[in-house]
Amino acid sequence: MKIRGKIVNLDLDYISHKPKLTIQLDNQMLVGYDEIKDLEDLDITIEKHKEKRSKDANAYCWKLCQEIANKLGSTKEEVYQEAIHSKGPFEIVPVKDKAVDKFISAWSKNGLGWIAEVFSDSKLEGFTNVITYYGSSSFDTKEMSYLLDYLVQEAKNLGIQTLADLELENMIKAYGIE
C-alpha cells in the first residue's frame, strides 16, 4: 500500500516510552485499512514525495533525440547518452581498483542513461575515481529542464523546428517537483 501525506507530530508514548509518529493523509481514503489495522508488525517506508514524470516531457525528449540523430546519422540512444553526459547530474565515487569493471557494468544496468566511466586516480590508495551519471528516469523538474534545454538548443543548431518556449516551459512544469 502506498499513500501520500505529511508528518504532523512525533511524540513519546507514555506507556511504552517508544516514539509515536502521526501522519496526516492528503484527502485520501485509506483503502485497505481493515486489512492492516490489527497487524502487530509492519515494515514502513517514508520518503519524499515525487510527482510522476510528465509523459509529454519524456516523449518530447525522445522525439528530439530521434530528430537530432536523423540529422547526424546517429541513433536516438547515442544522442540521449551524449545529452546525459553533457547536462546530466553526476557523482564521482572512489571504487576499489579490482572492482571498477564490475561496478561500471552494474551501474549501467540501471538504464540507458546510467553511464559510468573511469574519471581519474583516487587519492585513496588502491582506488579509482569513477564518474557516474544518472538516467533521466531519476531526474527532478530542474534536471529535466536542463536536459530538454540542451536538446532543444542542439536541435535548433541543426535547423530542427522545436516547441515554442512557453509550450516547453509548461511541459517542464508538468514534469514534477522543483
C-alpha positions in Angstrom: 0.0 0.0 0.0 1.3 3.4 -1.0 -0.2 6.6 0.4 0.6 10.3 0.4 0.7 12.5 3.4 2.8 14.5 5.8 4.2 14.1 9.3 2.4 16.2 11.7 3.8 15.1 15.1 6.3 13.0 16.8 5.6 12.1 20.4 6.8 9.7 23.1 4.2 7.1 24.1 3.7 7.4 27.8 3.1 3.7 28.4 5.7 2.1 26.1 8.2 5.0 26.1 8.6 4.5 22.3 8.3 7.2 19.7 4.9 7.6 18.1 4.6 9.2 14.7 1.4 10.9 13.5 0.8 11.2 9.7 -1.9 13.3 8.1 -3.1 11.8 4.8 -3.8 14.1 1.7 -7.5 13.8 1.1 -7.4 10.0 0.6 -9.4 7.2 2.0 -7.1 4.7 3.5 -8.2 1.8 1.3 -7.1 -1.5 2.8 -7.1 -0.1 6.4 -9.2 -3.0 7.7 -6.7 -5.5 6.3 -3.7 -3.9 8.2 -5.3 -2.4 11.3 -4.8 -5.5 13.5 -1.3 -6.4 12.3 1.3 -6.0 15.1 4.4 -5.6 12.9 4.7 -3.6 9.7 7.5 -2.5 7.5 7.0 1.2 6.9 9.0 3.3 4.4 8.8 7.1 4.4 10.3 9.1 1.5 9.9 12.5 0.0 7.0 12.6 -2.5 8.0 13.0 -6.1 5.4 13.6 -8.8 5.4 11.1 -11.7 7.3 12.2 -14.7 5.4 14.0 -17.4 4.9 11.6 -20.2 4.9 14.7 -22.5 8.3 15.8 -21.4 9.8 12.3 -21.7 8.2 11.8 -25.1 9.5 15.2 -26.3 13.0 14.3 -25.1 13.0 11.1 -27.2 11.4 12.9 -30.2 14.2 15.5 -30.1 16.8 12.7 -29.7 15.4 10.9 -32.8 15.3 14.1 -34.9 18.8 15.0 -33.9 20.0 11.5 -34.7 18.4 11.6 -38.1 20.3 14.8 -38.9 23.6 13.5 -37.6 23.3 9.9 -39.0 23.4 8.6 -35.4 20.9 6.8 -33.2 18.5 8.3 -30.7 20.2 6.3 -28.0 23.6 7.8 -28.7 22.1 11.3 -28.8 20.4 10.7 -25.4 23.6 9.4 -23.8 25.5 12.4 -25.1 22.9 14.7 -23.6 23.1 12.9 -20.3 26.9 13.1 -20.4 26.8 16.8 -21.2 24.0 18.0 -18.9 23.0 15.2 -16.5 23.7 15.1 -12.8 26.7 13.1 -11.7 28.7 11.8 -8.8 32.4 10.9 -8.6 32.9 7.9 -6.4 36.0 6.0 -5.4 35.9 2.3 -6.3 38.4 -0.4 -5.4 40.7 -0.9 -8.4 39.8 -4.6 -8.7 36.0 -3.8 -8.7 35.9 -0.9 -11.3 34.8 -3.0 -14.3 32.1 -4.8 -12.3 30.9 -1.5 -10.7 30.7 0.2 -14.2 28.8 -2.8 -15.6 26.4 -3.0 -12.7 25.7 0.8 -12.8 24.9 0.8 -16.5 22.3 -2.0 -16.0 20.1 0.7 -14.3 19.2 2.0 -17.8 20.4 3.7 -21.0 21.3 7.0 -19.3 23.1 5.4 -16.4 26.6 5.9 -17.5 29.8 5.2 -15.5 33.4 5.6 -16.6 36.8 5.9 -15.1 37.5 9.5 -14.2 40.9 9.6 -12.5 43.2 8.0 -10.0 41.9 8.4 -6.5 43.9 9.9 -3.6 42.9 6.7 -1.8 45.5 4.0 -2.4 44.0 1.1 -4.3 41.0 3.1 -5.6 40.0 4.7 -8.8 37.5 7.6 -9.2 34.6 6.7 -11.3 32.2 9.3 -12.6 28.6 8.1 -12.5 25.7 9.8 -14.5 22.1 9.3 -13.6 19.5 8.5 -16.2 16.6 10.8 -16.8 14.2 8.4 -15.0 15.6 9.8 -11.8 15.5 13.5 -12.8 13.6 16.2 -11.0 12.0 19.1 -12.8 15.2 21.2 -12.8 17.4 18.4 -14.1 14.8 17.5 -16.8 14.7 21.2 -17.8 18.5 21.3 -18.3 18.3 18.1 -20.4 15.5 19.4 -22.6 17.1 22.8 -22.9 20.3 21.2 -24.1 18.4 19.0 -26.7 16.3 22.0 -27.9 19.5 24.0 -28.4 21.1 21.1 -30.3 18.0 20.7 -32.5 17.9 24.5 -33.2 21.6 24.4 -34.2 20.8 21.7 -36.7 17.8 23.6 -38.1 15.2 21.3 -36.5 11.9 23.0 -35.5 11.2 22.9 -31.8 8.3 23.8 -29.5 7.8 27.4 -28.6 9.5 28.4 -25.3 6.1 28.8 -23.5 5.0 25.3 -24.6 8.3 23.8 -23.4 8.1 25.7 -20.1 4.6 24.4 -19.4 5.7 20.8 -20.3 8.6 21.0 -17.9 6.4 22.4 -15.1 4.1 19.4 -15.5 7.2 17.2 -15.1 7.1 17.2 -11.3 8.6 19.0 -8.3 11.2 21.8 -8.4 
